[in-house]
Amino acid sequence: MSRLPGLTIGNIKRPFCIIQGGMGARVSGPKLTKEVFHCGGLGVLSSAGLKDFYTILRGRAYTTYAAVREEIETAMEGGCLVGLNVMRILDESYDETIQAALDAKVSAIFFGAGLPKQIKDSADTAYILIVSSARTLKIILSRWRRRPDAIVVEGRRAGGHLGFRLEDIEGPGFSLEEFLPEVLEIAGDIPVIVAGGIYTHEDIHRFLKMGASGVQMGTRFLATMESGATDDFKQAVVACEKEDIIVVNNSPCGGFPFRILRGSPAYQELLAGTRHPRCRMGYVLGKDKEGKYTVCKAHPRHPARNQHFCICDALRAAVGLAPDTAPMYTVGSNAYRVKKIIPVAELMTELVFG
């Protein structure tokens, strides 16, 4: 196989067509994204829960705006380019997050987890849509005034939250290879990035031959020395087998399936009945009858509390910021193939040259 080509998205030009996926909560922080940039790729921050992270780290109260802006500016120090992943489902903090990203002149915003709102244009920032089907792409393109600079199409083998019904995770017709051609046809000359289950240099070349402009990868970068995951999280990935990777369907985040490690301490507590529903951080809140953000399906007073688990503290614990809480380990379908934790530089060399 030959060396990977470069990637151009709007004003972003990178030597290699590899994007490190945004991983929450703060698994993909500035340390990881900077190293990915220096190795020729594009790193992506996660916006989820940054207000609480900075409040804990700095010992003083932060707003979402201040936390997001500081995260971006730290990641862009020294002229680094960086993207920010923003999930539409995090409605309460969405507008503030977008404004902070634009004011910080982030290199790219990746819009995922729902239909994005209309936002003002920006000469400094590329707008990149994340979709899981050709149908969703059609809907967004018909409603958005602005032409996106690129499209990430995420398949069902990705980690964390998945944009598929549970019955479609293994069913026919929903693999990345099957619906990519239709996405490419709809996208026209807009660059299409593929994500979900891509692991090797050969995988990347296979999708480039199908017409993709590049790839986005999460699990491979989770298992690096520079990622924000705890050592326990990383070692759980190294130790896992294929059968240890499962999909559950009771997260409060809109009912989307959620790919995790079966041995995640938080999930084991859930199975044992010792993980009591609560909502302390409130990352994923819906509006109540008065229009205020107070509703969480995992809250002790919510009627559906026994069908949902709270992920806020569990995801914070996975990066070492909730020591009194059992962590949840989110991974992609290929996590069992990881046999050691390596530096980003070594991983990028492997991916770029084979």
N, C-alpha and C positions, 0 to 999 in steps of 0.2 A: 504494500500500500504506500501511496505517496504522502508527503507532508500535507497537512490540512491547509486550505486556503484562508484568506482573510475574511473580514465581515465589515460591511458598511451599512449603518442604519442612521438615516438623517445625517447629522454632522459627526456621528460617532464612527471612527475608523479603527479597527483592531486588527493586529497581525494574524489572529487565528479566530475561527468561527465558533468559539466556545463561550457560552454564557453560563456563569454559575448561578443557579436558581436561588431566589430569595427564600430563606428558611427561617421561620419563626419558632420560638420567640428568641431572637437575637443569636441564633446559631450562626447566621451569616452577618456578623458585625464588621466594623471597619478593618480589623486585623486581617480577616479573610479576604474581603473585597480588594483591599490594597495589594495583597500578594497576587491575587488573580490578575489584576491589572498589570502589575510589573512582569508577569509571565506571559502577557500577550492576549489575555481574554478580557471579558467584561464581568465584573462582580456586581451582585445585586443584594442590597440591604433588605431586611424585612421591617415594615413599619409597625407590626403588631406589638402593642404593649410598651412602646418606648417611653411613654410618660412615667410608667411605674418603674421601669428599669433605671432611668436617670434619677428619679426621686430617691431610690434606694442607693444607687452608686454615689450620688453627690450629697446625700443627707439633707436635702431641702426639696420643697415642693416644686415640681415642674409642670408646665402645661404641655399638652400634646404638641403644640406649635414649637415651643422651645426645644423639646426633646428631639423631635424629628429634624429640626434645623441643625442642632448640634451634631446629631448622628451623621447627617449628610456632609456637613462641613469638615468633620473629622476624617471621614472616608475620602474626601476630595483633596486633602492636604497634599502638597507637593505636585499638584497638577494631575492627580488621578481622576479618571472618569469612573462614574458609578451609577447604577440604577437603583430605584426604590420600588419594591413590591407593595402595592396598596390594594387591600381587599375591600370590595364594595360592601360586603356583609358587616364590616365593622362601621356601621352607619354613624354612630355617635361621634367618632373621631375622624370621619372621612374628609369632610370639608377642610378642617384644620390641617390635616396631614397634607392634602394636596396644596394648600396655600403655602405651607412651610417648604414643601419640596420645590415649588416654583420660585419662591423668594430666594432659596439657597442655590438656584440654578442647577439643580440635579441634572445629570446627563440624560437620564431616561426615567420615565414612570411606567411601570408595568401594572396595568389595570386588570385585576382578576376577581374571582369569587362573586360574580354577579354582573349585571349590566351597568357599566360606568355612567356617571352623570356627564352632562355636557360641561366642559370647562373651557376657560379662555385659552387662546393659542399662546404659544411661547416659542421664541426663536432659539432659546437656549436648551430646550428639553425635548427629547424624542418621546412620542407617545406610542406605547406598545400594548396591544390587546392580548390578553390570555384567554383562550377559548378551548372548549373540549369537544366541539362539534362544528360541522359546516353550518348547521341550522343556526346555532348561536352567533356565528360570525355574520351570517346574512342579516340577522336581526340588528346587531350592533351597527353594522355598516349602513343600514337603512335609516338609522336614527341619529347617528353621530354626524355633526356638521363637519368635523375635521377628519381628514384622511389620516389614518394611522401610519406611522413610520415603519412599523413591522407588526407581525402577528406571531404569537407563540401558541402553537396548538399542542395541548397537553393530553397525552394518552392515559389510559386507565392503569398503567403500570407505575405511575408516579407515586410519591410518598405523601403523607399527610392527607389533607382534604382532597377528595376527588370529585370532579364535576360529572359524575355518572350515577345512575340508579344502581342500587346494590345488585340487582339481577343482571345488569349489563357489564359488570366487572369481568365476568368470565364468559359472557354470551357472544355469539357470532355477530359480526358486523360492526363491532365497536373498537377494533384494534387500530392503533395509529397508522399502520400500513394500509388499512382498508379505507379510512376516511381522509387520509392526507391528500390523495389526488383531487377530491372535490374541493377541499380547502384551497389548494393551489389554484384551481380554476377560478374560484370566487375571488381570491386575493389578487389575481392578475400580476402586476409588476411590483406589488408590495412584498418585501422579503418575508418569508415564512420560516420560523424557527420551530423545531420539533423538540418535544420534551416528554419524559416518562419512559423509563426502562432502557435508556441508552447508557451503555456501560464501557464499550471499547472503541478503539480507533476504527475498527472494522464496522461497528455499528454506525458510527458517524458517517463514514464514506457511503454506506448503504443508503442512508437517508439523503445525502447530498446528491447521489445519482438519481433519486426519485424526484428531485427538484427543490429540496429544502436549501435554504441559504446558510443554515447553521443549526446548532443544537443548544439546548439548555439542560444542565445536569445538576442534580441536588445531592443525591446520596454519595456520589464519589467525592464531593467536596465536604460533606458532613464528616467523612472519614479521613480528614487531614489534620495535621498538627495545628493549623491556624484556625480551624473552626471553633465556634464558641461553645460547642457541646462539652459536657463534663467528661472526665476520663471514664467514669462509670458508663455513661451513654456510649462512648466510642468503643469501649471494650465489650459492651453488650452487642454491638454491631459485629465486631470481629468474631464473637463466639456464636452468633446465631446460625441456625440452619434454615433451609427453605421453609420447612413446616412451621417455623417460629414466627413467620411474617403473616399477619392476618388482617382482615378488613372488618371493622366494626361499624355500627350504624347508629350509635346513640349519642354522638356529640351534639351539643346544643346549637352548632353552627348550621342552621338551616336544614338539618337532617341529612347532610351529605355523608357518604361513607368516608371512613378515616382509616388509613393504613398505618399500622403500628407493629411493634414487637410484642408478641404474646407475653413475654416475660417482664414487660414494663411494670414496675412496682405499683403504679397507680391503677393499672388494669387488673392486676392481681388482687388489689384491695377491693376493686369493684366486684370481681367474681366472688370474693369471700364475704361480701356484704359489710365490710368494715370501712369502706369509703363512703362517708356520709355526704349527701348533696349539700353544697353551699355555693355561695357566689361572693367571694371576697374582693376580687379585682375588677370584675365587670368588663372584660374585654368585648364580650359579644352580647350586647343588650338590645332588646327591642323596645318599642314605645308602648306605654300603658294608655289607658283611656284618656288621660289628660295630655297625651303627646310627649310625656317625659320618658327618658331612657331608664327604665327600672326593671324590665322583664327579662328574666333568665330562666330557661327551661330546667336548669339544674339547681335552681334555688329551692331551699327547703319548703317554701310556701307555694311553689308552683305545682299545679295538679299533675303535670307530667314528669315530676322530679325523679321518679323511680325508673323512668325510661331513658334518662340522660345523665351523662357525667360532666362535671365541670372541668374544663381543660386549662383554665387560666393559671392556677398555681402549679398544675402538673407540668405545663410547658416551661414556666419559670424555673421549676426545680431541675429541668433537664439541662439548664445552663448554669446551675449553681446559685440561683437567686431566691430560692425558697427552701432552705435547709430543713424546715419542719414539715415538708410535704413530700409525698412519694411522686417521683417523676413519671412522665409519659414519654416514650421513645417513638417518634415518628420516623419512618423509613420508606424507601422505595422498594419495589418488588425484587431488585437485584442485591439487596443488602447482604444476603447470605454469601455472596461472592467476594466480599471484602475479607481479606486475611490479615491485613496489618494496617496500621495508621501511618501515613506517609506525608511528607511536606507537599504543599501545593506545587512547588517547582518540579518535583519528581512526577507527580500526577500529570501535570501539563505536558511534560516531555513524553510520557507514555501515550497520552491521548493524541498529541500532535504528530508524532513520528511513528507510533506503533511499536 
